Amino acid sequence: EVLGPGADGLFLLSVPCFGLFSNIWLWRGVAGVLTAAVILILCIQFVNRSSAKDFPVCPSLELCPSGWLYFQRKCYYLSESEANWNSSQSLCSLHNASLLVIENDQELSFMVKITKQDPWIGLYKRNEEFFWVNGKALDNKLIEVKGSGNCAYLESKGVSASGCYLTRKWVCSLNISLAQ
């Protein structure tokens, strides 16, 4: 609808606005809220992706059987009771483990710290040479065995050997393979 000239000589135009588009400020507000929501969602996704790289989420798995200790991808069981060397190895086998096989200086140091009462380990003499229960020959640079026996045990100053028939506590070890 067109109105006549105003006091200044200009024509006034009156356009009736009906419906949803009548309030432009409402729509500007809605657009602002939607824009903020999209930016917030993008920021959350970015933070989640970047923190996942820095801090990988570990599955909640029990790596070791109940009552066993975990160290450097192995589980260890320290017995409370005593048995001879052969029985100790058999008892470890019941858990798909073996008497302790020491693979490096860190493991040796760790085991010397946590064991008490000189437990059996998975080292035995065959033809005047020491072998681990996994079949590998002893690395004499890693461990020097004291004593004249055929079965080895761990003590505070390293490894010694005595008669396999003696009863001692023992240490089982179980390798853990982590699927990654």
C-alpha positions in Angstrom: 0.0 0.0 0.0 1.4 3.4 -0.9 0.7 6.5 1.2 0.8 10.0 0.0 3.7 12.5 0.4 4.9 13.3 3.8 5.8 16.6 5.3 9.2 16.4 3.6 7.7 15.6 0.2 8.7 12.0 0.2 6.3 9.2 -0.4 5.8 6.9 2.5 5.6 3.2 1.8 3.9 0.9 4.2 4.4 -2.8 3.7 2.5 -5.1 6.0 4.8 -8.0 7.4 3.0 -11.1 8.5 4.2 -14.5 9.5 7.5 -15.9 10.7 9.8 -13.3 9.0 8.2 -10.3 10.8 10.9 -10.2 13.6 14.4 -10.0 12.1 16.0 -9.8 15.6 14.5 -13.1 16.5 16.1 -14.7 13.4 19.4 -13.0 14.0 19.4 -14.5 17.6 18.6 -18.0 16.3 21.4 -17.8 13.7 23.8 -16.6 16.4 22.9 -19.5 18.8 23.2 -22.1 15.9 26.6 -20.7 14.9 27.9 -20.8 18.5 26.6 -24.5 18.8 28.4 -25.5 15.6 31.7 -23.9 16.8 31.4 -25.5 20.2 30.8 -29.0 18.7 33.9 -28.5 16.4 36.0 -27.5 19.3 34.9 -30.5 21.4 35.8 -32.9 18.5 39.2 -31.2 18.0 40.1 -31.5 21.7 38.9 -35.1 21.9 41.0 -36.1 18.9 44.1 -34.3 20.0 44.0 -35.6 23.6 43.4 -39.1 22.3 46.8 -39.0 20.6 48.5 -37.7 23.7 46.8 -39.9 26.2 45.7 -43.2 24.6 42.8 -44.9 26.3 43.7 -48.2 27.7 41.2 -51.0 27.8 40.3 -52.0 31.3 41.9 -55.4 31.3 43.3 -57.5 34.1 46.8 -58.2 32.7 47.8 -60.6 35.3 46.0 -63.3 37.3 44.7 -62.3 40.7 47.5 -62.1 43.2 50.3 -61.8 40.6 52.5 -58.7 40.1 53.0 -56.9 36.8 56.4 -55.5 35.6 57.7 -54.9 32.0 55.2 -57.1 30.2 55.4 -60.0 32.6 53.4 -61.3 35.5 55.1 -62.7 38.6 53.8 -64.9 41.3 55.7 -65.1 44.6 54.8 -68.3 46.4 53.9 -68.4 50.1 54.6 -72.1 50.5 57.7 -74.2 49.7 58.5 -77.0 47.4 61.4 -78.6 45.6 62.6 -77.2 42.3 60.7 -79.8 40.1 57.4 -79.4 42.0 57.8 -75.6 41.9 58.1 -75.7 38.1 55.1 -78.0 37.9 53.0 -75.6 40.0 54.0 -72.7 37.8 53.0 -74.8 34.7 49.4 -75.0 36.2 49.1 -71.3 35.4 50.7 -71.6 31.9 53.8 -70.0 33.4 57.3 -71.2 34.3 59.8 -70.6 37.1 61.2 -67.1 36.7 63.3 -66.5 33.5 65.4 -63.4 34.0 66.0 -61.6 30.7 67.7 -58.3 31.6 69.4 -56.3 34.3 66.2 -54.3 35.1 64.3 -57.5 35.7 67.1 -59.0 37.9 67.2 -55.8 39.9 63.4 -55.7 40.3 63.2 -59.3 41.4 66.1 -59.0 43.9 64.2 -56.1 45.5 60.8 -57.8 45.8 61.7 -61.4 46.7 62.5 -62.8 50.1 63.8 -66.1 51.4 65.8 -67.1 48.3 63.1 -68.5 46.0 63.7 -71.0 43.1 64.0 -69.6 39.6 63.9 -71.3 36.2 67.6 -71.9 35.9 69.1 -75.4 36.1 72.4 -77.2 35.2 72.6 -79.7 32.4 75.9 -81.1 31.4 77.8 -78.6 33.5 76.1 -75.6 31.8 73.1 -73.6 33.1 70.0 -73.3 31.0 66.7 -71.5 31.5 63.5 -73.5 31.5 62.6 -72.0 28.1 65.7 -73.8 26.7 68.0 -70.7 26.3 71.6 -71.0 27.7 72.5 -68.7 30.5 74.2 -65.4 29.5 77.1 -65.3 32.0 77.4 -61.5 31.4 73.9 -61.1 32.9 74.2 -63.5 35.8 77.0 -65.4 37.5 75.8 -68.4 39.4 77.4 -69.2 42.7 77.3 -72.6 44.4 77.7 -76.1 43.2 74.1 -77.3 42.9 72.1 -78.0 39.8 69.1 -75.8 40.5 69.2 -72.0 40.9 67.6 -69.6 43.3 67.6 -65.9 43.7 69.3 -64.3 46.7 70.0 -60.7 47.7 73.4 -60.7 46.1 72.4 -62.5 42.8 71.9 -66.1 41.9 73.1 -69.3 43.6 72.6 -73.0 43.0 71.9 -75.8 45.4 70.4 -79.3 45.4 67.1 -79.5 43.5 65.5 -81.6 46.2 65.6 -78.8 48.8 62.4 -77.0 49.5 62.1 -73.3 49.0 59.6 -70.7 48.0 59.5 -70.0 44.2 58.8 -67.3 41.6 56.7 -68.0 38.5 56.8 -65.7 35.5 54.3 -65.3 32.7 54.9 -63.3 29.5 52.1 -61.0 28.5 51.5 -60.2 24.9 49.6 -57.0 24.5 47.5 -56.8 21.3 48.0 -53.3 19.9 
